[in-house]
Amino acid sequence: MSDEYMDWIKGNHDLLPADLIERMLTDEWYFVIVLNNGMAVAVTHLDNIHKDASGNLWFDVRMLSDANFYWKDGMAEIFKFITSPTSRKKATIAVSSIAMIFEAMDT
């Protein structure tokens, strides 16, 4: 991750929750991205952030598969999870569709 890229993220903290986004870009962990429709995407990493010609932001993420996602007590009852149905785990999510992001595991 280049310093210029991290500076862009920190400089756009009004567009993104910069502290958590930096962690998602630099760490491999269990994160949950809750969408505006209440569905939740289980991911391990944020690979990239894109801005399209209209100014919309997009996240490239690595999803978890159902087999390797740790269903913390009660989380499966709270959220309907989207996990990768195949071994190909890359996905792109429109940032405008995101309601909340949080870490899904304690250390």
C-alpha positions as CSV (number, residue, x, y, z in Angstrom):
1,M,0.0,0.0,0.0
2,S,1.6,3.2,-1.1
3,D,1.8,6.3,1.1
4,E,0.1,8.3,-1.6
5,Y,-2.9,5.9,-1.5
6,M,-3.1,6.0,2.3
7,D,-2.9,9.8,2.2
8,W,-5.8,9.9,-0.2
9,I,-7.9,7.7,2.2
10,K,-7.0,9.9,5.2
11,G,-7.7,13.0,3.2
12,N,-11.2,11.7,2.3
13,H,-12.2,10.8,5.9
14,D,-15.4,12.7,5.2
15,L,-16.3,10.1,2.6
16,L,-15.1,7.0,4.5
17,P,-14.5,5.9,8.1
18,A,-10.8,6.3,7.6
19,D,-9.5,4.4,10.7
20,L,-11.4,1.2,9.9
21,I,-10.9,1.4,6.2
22,E,-7.1,1.7,6.7
23,R,-7.3,-1.4,8.9
24,M,-9.3,-3.3,6.3
25,L,-6.8,-2.4,3.6
26,T,-3.7,-3.5,5.7
27,D,-5.0,-6.5,7.7
28,E,-6.5,-9.9,7.0
29,W,-9.4,-10.3,9.5
30,Y,-13.1,-10.9,9.8
31,F,-15.2,-7.9,8.9
32,V,-18.9,-7.5,8.4
33,I,-20.3,-5.0,5.9
34,V,-23.9,-4.4,6.6
35,L,-25.8,-3.1,3.5
36,N,-28.7,-0.7,3.5
37,N,-31.1,-3.6,2.9
38,G,-30.1,-5.3,6.1
39,M,-28.0,-8.0,4.4
40,A,-24.4,-8.4,5.7
41,V,-21.4,-9.3,3.6
42,A,-18.7,-11.3,5.4
43,V,-15.2,-10.2,4.2
44,T,-11.6,-10.7,5.2
45,H,-9.9,-7.8,3.4
46,L,-10.5,-4.6,1.4
47,D,-8.3,-4.8,-1.7
48,N,-9.0,-1.5,-3.3
49,I,-11.2,1.6,-3.4
50,H,-12.4,2.9,-6.8
51,K,-14.2,6.1,-7.7
52,D,-16.2,5.9,-10.9
53,A,-16.8,8.7,-13.5
54,S,-20.0,9.7,-11.6
55,G,-18.0,10.1,-8.3
56,N,-19.4,7.0,-6.7
57,L,-17.1,4.9,-4.5
58,W,-16.7,1.2,-4.8
59,F,-14.9,-1.3,-2.6
60,D,-13.1,-4.4,-3.9
61,V,-13.3,-7.0,-1.2
62,R,-12.4,-10.6,-0.4
63,M,-15.4,-12.4,0.8
64,L,-15.4,-15.2,3.3
65,S,-16.9,-18.6,2.3
66,D,-19.7,-20.1,4.5
67,A,-17.3,-22.8,5.5
68,N,-14.7,-20.5,7.0
69,F,-16.9,-17.8,8.5
70,Y,-17.1,-17.9,12.3
71,W,-20.8,-17.4,13.2
72,K,-20.4,-15.5,16.5
73,D,-23.2,-16.3,19.0
74,G,-26.3,-14.5,17.9
75,M,-24.9,-12.9,14.7
76,A,-26.6,-15.4,12.4
77,E,-30.0,-14.4,13.9
78,I,-29.3,-10.7,13.6
79,F,-28.1,-10.6,10.0
80,K,-28.7,-12.5,6.8
81,F,-25.1,-13.1,5.6
82,I,-23.8,-13.1,2.1
83,T,-20.7,-15.3,1.8
84,S,-18.8,-16.5,-1.3
85,P,-20.5,-19.5,-2.9
86,T,-17.3,-20.5,-4.6
87,S,-13.5,-20.5,-4.1
88,R,-13.4,-17.2,-6.1
89,K,-14.0,-14.7,-3.3
90,K,-13.5,-11.3,-4.9
91,A,-16.5,-8.9,-5.0
92,T,-17.2,-5.3,-5.6
93,I,-19.6,-3.3,-3.3
94,A,-21.0,0.1,-3.9
95,V,-20.1,2.3,-0.9
96,S,-23.5,4.0,-1.2
97,S,-25.1,0.7,-0.3
98,I,-23.2,0.4,3.0
99,A,-25.0,1.2,6.3
100,M,-22.3,-0.1,8.7
101,I,-18.9,-1.9,8.9
102,F,-17.6,-3.6,12.0
103,E,-15.0,-6.2,13.0
104,A,-16.6,-9.6,13.6
105,M,-14.0,-11.2,15.9
106,D,-12.2,-10.3,19.2
107,T,-8.5,-10.8,19.5
